[in-house]
Amino acid sequence: MRTGRRGRRLRGRVERMERIEGTAEDAAAGTADTGTGAGPGPGGPGEGPERRRGPRPSASLASFAYTAADEEKRRGVRRMKTTATGLLLLVALVYVLATWAKNEGVGGWPGFVAAAAEAGMVGALADWFAVTALFKRPLGLPIPHTAIIPNKKDQLGASLGSFVGENFLSGCVVRDRIHSLAIGGRVGAWLAEPQHADRVTAELSTALRGALTVLRDADVQAVVGEAITRRANAAEVGPGLGKMLEKVVADGGHRKVVDLVCVRAHDWLVQHGDSVMDAVQGGAPGWTPRFVDKRVGERVYKELLRFVTEMRDMPGHPARGSIDTFLTDFAADLQTDSETRARVERLKSEILGRGEVQDVIASAWSSVRQMVIAAAEDERSELRLRARASLMSLGARLATDGRLQAKVEGWLEDAAVYVVTTYRAEITSLISDTVAGWDADQTSKKIEAHIGRDLQFIRINGTVVGALAGLAIYSVSRAFGA
């Protein structure tokens, strides 16, 4: 029952705070609308929920808002305040009673008790003033150097940022800290475990799929097409083709191509003999007799078929040797003859400039993309298996190779030092700007809710220590006085 009542009271307080904040926002929005001269009537510029409610709070204010959890901690602070204040009242009561007993003529102990109680009150009041001055003005009095957190919030944020920058973001501190972690050996031992390598491979595959999904195909195709075209135009292909052709001819790799051409030519002649003879007869002069044209056509066809058949069946045929000589000379011209190389470059430019070739180059990205995505999704794909094996191999080397560990750790140290030294101002400004964006009252209440309970112990300790110090001083003074 008691817990239920506490929960209802807590919810009621939170709801009241939200209503108060909502009323304040509405009032601020109404003031802003009035100040701009926008009337609240229909159709006026001030109409609409955004205009009526005023500007939305920043992210820093929203993240530092006073919450129900803070209210629960603040209840603990209030309990500790009650305890510290009760102890102060108890010491005051003891002081009154001891002083009364002393005035009544009771000798001995009342003086000691009164001295201890008086010093305890002084210590309690002094510490109460010190603790209260952190968050607000004691008793509402405009005493200098009080309400430190609300009044000095921005300066405290700037000081905190400077402190972090000087003591935590210095190059020496970062380098020493990273060096002491021995990241190379740890990462190597971790990656050498199969389950860890599987996990990293899966994460890399997910990241790769996400990156490929986000990229626009049209943009990537344009970039890939331009890069391939620019690279092809910049590089001269003649000498390279000449060296390749020279090696192919020297190794006899072209003979299979010649064999294939001879076989196909023979088969074509066999199947289209009438077409060949008709072509020969059609090219004859008009004054020759038709039987003569027919006999010439048949003779040409037979000789042509015989020539192709001999080329097909005789590896040492003179025509094959002529082809070898031609290819050898052409390979040499591609490497040394300027005119031949220029003609090849013009042909290359014409081919690359054709729309069909550009479409093929652009579509290559789509094929590569689909292939990579499919490989990344398949746990047994060659891509993932090779990535996993490479990670495990790297981990094993990192775990045992001291030179590699030192090199990797040196890279990490240099990268971290570069980041903190180059962007130190931006990092520290994040602290100061965030603190500057907090509301002063909310900041004071939130900090008090988190550390106020420990600060109340200072008041209790001040009361106890003050009483003991007063007792000791009174005892010493009585001893020397006696």
C-alpha positions in Angstrom: 0.0 0.0 0.0 2.7 2.4 0.9 4.6 1.6 -2.3 1.5 2.2 -4.3 0.8 5.6 -2.7 4.4 6.6 -3.3 4.1 5.6 -7.0 0.9 7.6 -7.4 2.4 10.6 -5.7 5.5 10.4 -7.9 3.3 10.1 -11.1 1.2 13.1 -9.8 4.3 15.2 -9.4 5.6 14.3 -12.8 2.2 15.1 -14.4 2.1 18.5 -12.6 5.6 19.3 -13.8 4.6 18.4 -17.4 1.5 20.6 -17.1 3.6 23.5 -15.7 6.1 23.1 -18.5 3.3 22.9 -21.1 1.7 26.1 -19.7 5.1 27.8 -19.8 5.6 26.8 -23.5 2.1 28.0 -24.4 2.7 31.3 -22.7 6.0 31.7 -24.4 4.5 30.9 -27.7 1.6 33.4 -27.1 4.2 36.1 -26.2 6.1 35.4 -29.4 3.0 35.6 -31.5 1.9 38.9 -29.9 5.4 40.3 -30.3 5.4 39.6 -34.0 2.0 41.2 -34.4 0.3 38.0 -35.6 -3.2 37.7 -34.2 -4.7 34.5 -32.9 -7.7 34.7 -35.2 -8.4 32.4 -38.0 -6.3 32.8 -41.1 -3.7 34.9 -39.2 0.0 34.1 -39.5 0.1 33.0 -35.8 -2.4 30.2 -36.5 -1.2 26.6 -36.4 0.2 24.3 -33.8 3.9 25.1 -34.5 3.3 28.8 -34.2 1.2 28.5 -31.1 3.6 26.1 -29.3 6.8 28.1 -30.1 10.1 26.6 -31.2 10.8 23.0 -30.5 13.5 22.3 -27.9 16.9 21.3 -29.1 18.2 17.8 -28.9 20.6 18.7 -26.0 17.7 20.1 -24.0 15.5 17.1 -24.7 18.3 14.7 -23.7 18.9 16.6 -20.5 15.3 17.0 -19.4 14.3 16.4 -15.8 12.8 12.9 -15.7 10.8 10.8 -13.3 14.0 8.9 -12.4 15.6 12.2 -11.5 12.5 13.0 -9.3 13.0 9.7 -7.5 16.6 10.5 -6.8 15.6 14.0 -5.7 13.3 12.3 -3.1 16.4 10.6 -1.7 18.2 13.9 -1.6 15.3 15.4 0.4 15.4 12.6 2.9 19.1 13.2 3.4 18.4 16.9 3.8 15.9 16.1 6.5 18.4 13.9 8.2 21.1 16.6 8.1 18.7 19.3 9.2 17.4 17.1 12.0 20.9 16.5 13.2 21.5 20.3 13.2 18.3 20.8 15.3 19.3 18.0 17.6 22.7 19.7 18.2 21.0 23.0 18.8 18.7 21.4 21.4 21.7 19.8 23.1 23.4 23.2 23.1 20.3 24.8 24.7 20.0 22.1 27.4 23.7 22.1 28.2 23.8 25.9 28.4 20.7 25.8 30.7 22.4 23.2 32.9 25.6 25.2 33.1 23.7 28.3 34.0 21.8 26.4 36.7 25.1 25.7 38.4 25.7 22.1 37.2 29.5 21.7 37.0 31.7 19.6 34.9 30.0 18.1 31.8 27.6 20.8 30.7 30.6 23.0 29.5 32.1 20.3 27.4 28.7 19.4 25.9 27.8 23.0 25.2 31.2 23.6 23.5 30.8 20.5 21.3 27.2 21.4 20.4 28.1 25.0 19.6 31.0 23.9 17.3 28.7 21.3 15.7 26.1 24.0 14.9 28.8 26.2 13.4 30.1 23.3 11.2 26.6 22.3 10.2 25.6 25.8 9.2 28.9 26.4 7.3 28.5 23.2 5.3 24.8 23.9 4.7 25.8 27.3 3.2 28.6 25.7 1.1 26.3 22.9 -0.3 23.3 25.2 -0.9 25.5 27.8 -2.6 26.3 25.3 -5.3 22.7 25.1 -6.6 20.9 28.3 -5.4 21.2 31.4 -3.3 21.0 30.6 0.5 17.8 32.0 1.9 17.3 33.8 -1.4 20.0 36.4 -0.4 22.1 37.9 -3.3 25.4 36.8 -1.7 28.3 36.9 -4.1 29.7 33.6 -5.4 26.5 31.6 -4.7 24.2 29.7 -7.1 27.4 28.6 -8.8 26.0 26.0 -11.1 23.1 28.0 -12.5 25.2 31.2 -12.9 28.5 29.6 -14.0 27.1 26.7 -16.1 28.6 27.9 -19.4 32.0 28.7 -17.8 32.0 25.2 -16.1 31.2 23.6 -19.5 34.1 25.5 -21.1 36.4 24.6 -18.3 35.4 21.0 -18.5 36.0 21.0 -22.2 39.4 22.5 -21.8 40.2 20.1 -19.0 39.3 17.1 -21.2 41.3 18.5 -24.1 44.4 19.1 -22.1 44.4 16.0 -20.0 42.7 13.3 -22.1 43.1 14.4 -25.8 46.8 15.2 -25.8 48.9 13.2 -28.3 51.2 11.7 -25.6 48.2 10.5 -23.5 46.4 8.9 -26.4 49.6 7.3 -27.8 50.6 5.9 -24.4 47.1 4.6 -23.7 46.8 2.8 -27.1 50.3 1.4 -26.8 49.5 0.0 -23.3 46.5 -1.8 -24.7 48.6 -4.0 -27.0 45.7 -3.9 -29.5 47.6 -5.8 -32.2 48.1 -9.0 -30.2 44.6 -8.9 -28.8 42.9 -8.4 -32.1 45.0 -11.1 -33.7 44.2 -13.7 -31.0 40.5 -12.7 -31.3 40.4 -13.0 -35.1 42.2 -16.3 -35.0 39.2 -17.9 -33.4 36.9 -19.4 -36.1 33.7 -18.1 -34.5 35.0 -14.6 -34.3 36.2 -14.7 -38.0 32.7 -15.9 -38.9 31.2 -13.0 -37.1 33.4 -10.4 -38.7 32.8 -12.0 -42.1 29.1 -11.8 -41.6 29.3 -8.2 -40.5 31.4 -7.2 -43.4 29.0 -9.0 -45.8 26.1 -7.1 -44.3 27.9 -3.8 -44.6 28.9 -4.6 -48.2 25.3 -5.5 -49.2 24.1 -2.3 -47.5 26.6 -0.2 -49.4 25.8 -1.8 -52.7 22.1 -1.4 -52.1 22.4 2.3 -51.3 24.5 3.2 -54.3 22.5 4.3 -57.3 23.2 2.2 -60.4 23.0 5.1 -62.8 25.7 7.1 -60.9 28.0 4.1 -60.5 27.6 3.1 -64.2 28.4 6.6 -65.3 31.6 6.6 -63.1 32.7 3.1 -64.2 32.1 3.9 -67.9 34.0 7.1 -67.7 36.9 5.5 -65.8 37.2 2.6 -68.2 36.9 4.9 -71.3 39.4 7.4 -69.9 41.9 4.6 -69.0 41.5 2.9 -72.4 42.0 6.2 -74.2 45.1 7.1 -72.1 46.8 3.7 -72.7 48.2 2.8 -76.2 47.1 -0.7 -77.0 49.2 -1.4 -80.1 52.5 -2.4 -78.5 50.7 -4.6 -76.0 48.7 -6.3 -78.7 51.9 -6.8 -80.7 53.7 -8.5 -77.9 50.7 -10.7 -77.1 50.3 -11.7 -80.8 54.1 -12.3 -81.1 54.0 -14.7 -78.2 50.8 -16.5 -79.5 52.4 -17.0 -82.9 55.7 -18.2 -81.3 53.8 -20.7 -79.2 51.7 -21.9 -82.1 48.5 -20.9 -80.3 47.0 -19.4 -83.5 47.1 -22.8 -85.4 43.9 -24.0 -83.7 42.2 -20.9 -85.0 43.5 -21.5 -88.5 42.3 -25.1 -88.3 38.9 -24.0 -87.2 38.7 -21.4 -90.1 39.8 -24.0 -92.6 37.2 -26.6 -91.4 34.4 -24.0 -91.5 35.4 -22.7 -94.9 35.5 -26.3 -96.3 32.1 -27.1 -94.9 30.7 -23.9 -96.2 32.0 -24.5 -99.7 30.6 -28.0 -99.7 27.1 -26.7 -98.7 27.1 -23.6 -101.0 28.8 -24.9 -104.1 26.0 -23.6 -106.4 26.2 -20.1 -104.9 30.0 -20.0 -105.6 29.5 -21.1 -109.2 26.7 -18.7 -109.7 28.8 -15.9 -108.4 31.6 -16.8 -110.8 29.3 -17.0 -113.8 27.6 -13.7 -112.9 31.0 -12.0 -113.0 31.8 -13.3 -116.5 31.6 -10.9 -119.6 28.3 -10.8 -121.4 29.7 -11.9 -124.8 31.0 -15.3 -123.5 28.8 -18.4 -124.1 26.9 -19.7 -121.1 28.4 -23.2 -121.3 31.9 -21.6 -121.1 30.9 -19.6 -118.0 29.5 -22.7 -116.4 32.7 -24.7 -117.1 34.8 -21.8 -115.7 32.6 -21.6 -112.6 32.8 -25.3 -112.0 36.6 -25.2 -112.4 37.1 -22.3 -110.0 34.9 -24.0 -107.4 36.8 -27.3 -107.6 40.2 -25.5 -107.4 39.0 -23.4 -104.4 37.6 -26.5 -102.7 40.9 -28.4 -103.3 42.9 -25.5 -101.9 40.8 -25.3 -98.8 40.9 -29.1 -98.3 44.7 -29.2 -98.6 45.0 -26.3 -96.1 42.7 -28.3 -93.7 44.5 -31.6 -94.0 48.2 -30.4 -94.4 49.7 -28.7 -91.4 52.8 -27.8 -93.5 50.7 -26.2 -96.3 52.5 -23.1 -97.8 49.4 -21.0 -97.2 49.6 -21.8 -93.5 53.3 -20.6 -93.6 52.2 -17.4 -95.3 49.7 -16.8 -92.5 52.4 -17.3 -89.9 54.6 -14.8 -91.7 51.8 -12.3 -92.0 51.0 -12.6 -88.2 54.6 -12.3 -87.3 55.1 -9.2 -89.4 51.9 -7.7 -88.1 53.0 -8.3 -84.5 56.3 -6.5 -85.2 54.5 -3.6 -86.9 52.2 -3.2 -83.9 55.2 -2.7 -81.8 57.5 -0.6 -84.0 55.6 0.9 -87.0 54.1 4.3 -86.1 51.6 4.2 -88.9 50.2 0.8 -87.9 50.0 1.9 -84.2 48.2 5.1 -85.2 45.6 3.1 -87.2 45.1 0.8 -84.2 44.5 3.8 -81.9 42.0 5.3 -84.3 40.2 2.0 -84.5 40.2 1.7 -80.7 38.7 5.2 -80.4 36.0 4.4 -82.9 35.1 1.2 -81.1 35.0 2.9 -77.7 32.9 5.7 -79.0 30.1 3.4 -80.2 27.0 3.5 -78.1 26.8 -0.3 -78.0 30.2 -0.6 -76.4 29.4 2.1 -73.9 26.2 0.2 -73.0 28.2 -2.9 -72.4 30.7 -1.1 -70.2 27.9 0.5 -68.2 26.0 -2.7 -67.8 29.1 -4.4 -66.4 28.4 -2.7 -63.1 25.0 -4.3 -62.8 26.4 -7.7 -63.4 29.2 -7.2 -60.9 26.8 -5.8 -58.3 24.4 -8.7 -58.5 27.3 -11.1 -58.4 28.9 -9.5 -55.3 25.5 -9.3 -53.5 24.8 -12.9 -54.2 28.2 -14.0 -53.0 27.9 -11.8 -49.9 24.5 -13.4 -49.0 25.7 -17.0 -49.5 27.6 -18.3 -46.5 29.4 -20.9 -48.6 30.3 -18.6 -51.4 34.0 -18.4 -52.5 34.0 -14.7 -51.5 33.0 -15.3 -47.9 35.1 -18.4 -47.6 38.2 -16.5 -48.8 37.4 -13.5 -46.6 37.1 -15.8 -43.6 40.3 -17.6 -44.4 42.1 -14.2 -44.9 40.8 -12.9 -41.5 41.9 -16.0 -39.7 45.3 -15.9 -41.4 45.7 -12.3 -40.5 44.7 -13.0 -36.9 47.2 -15.8 -36.6 50.0 -13.6 -37.9 49.0 -10.7 -35.6 49.0 -13.0 -32.6 52.5 -14.3 -33.2 54.4 -11.8 -35.4 55.8 -9.1 -33.2 56.9 -6.9 -36.1 53.4 -6.9 -37.6 51.9 -6.1 -34.2 54.2 -3.2 -33.8 53.4 -1.9 -37.3 49.6 -2.2 -36.8 49.8 -0.6 -33.4 51.9 2.2 -34.8 49.3 2.9 -37.5 46.5 3.0 -34.9 48.5 5.3 -32.7 49.4 7.7 -35.5 45.7 7.7 -36.7 44.4 8.3 -33.1 46.9 11.1 -32.4 46.1 12.7 -35.7 42.4 12.7 -35.0 42.7 14.1 -31.4 45.3 16.7 -32.3 43.5 17.9 -35.5 40.0 17.8 -34.2 40.6 18.6 -30.5 38.8 21.9 -30.7 35.8 20.3 -32.3 35.7 17.5 -29.7 36.0 19.8 -26.7 33.5 22.3 -28.2 31.0 19.4 -28.2 31.2 19.4 -24.4 31.0 23.2 -24.0 28.3 23.7 -26.6 26.2 20.9 -25.1 26.5 22.3 -21.6 25.7 25.8 -22.9 22.5 24.5 -24.5 21.2 23.1 -21.2 18.7 25.1 -19.2 20.3 26.5 -16.0 17.5 25.5 -13.6 17.1 22.0 -15.1 20.8 21.5 -15.0 21.0 22.5 -11.3 18.1 20.3 -10.4 19.4 17.3 -12.3 22.9 17.6 -10.9 21.6 18.0 -7.4 19.4 14.9 -7.9 22.4 12.9 -8.8 25.1 14.1 -6.3 22.9 15.9 -3.7 22.6 12.9 -1.4 26.4 12.6 -1.1 26.6 16.4 -0.5 24.2 16.1 2.4 26.7 13.7 4.1 29.1 16.7 4.0 26.6 18.5 6.3 26.4 15.5 8.6 30.2 15.1 8.6 30.5 18.9 9.3 28.2 18.6 12.3 30.1 15.7 13.7 33.6 16.9 13.0 32.7 20.4 14.2 31.4 19.0 17.5 34.5 16.9 18.0 36.8 19.9 17.1 34.8 22.1 19.5 35.1 19.5 22.3 38.8 19.1 21.7 39.4 22.9 21.7 37.4 23.4 24.8 39.2 20.5 26.5 42.6 21.9 25.6 41.7 25.4 26.7 40.3 24.1 30.0 43.4 22.0 30.6 45.8 24.9 30.0 43.5 27.3 31.8 43.4 25.1 34.9 
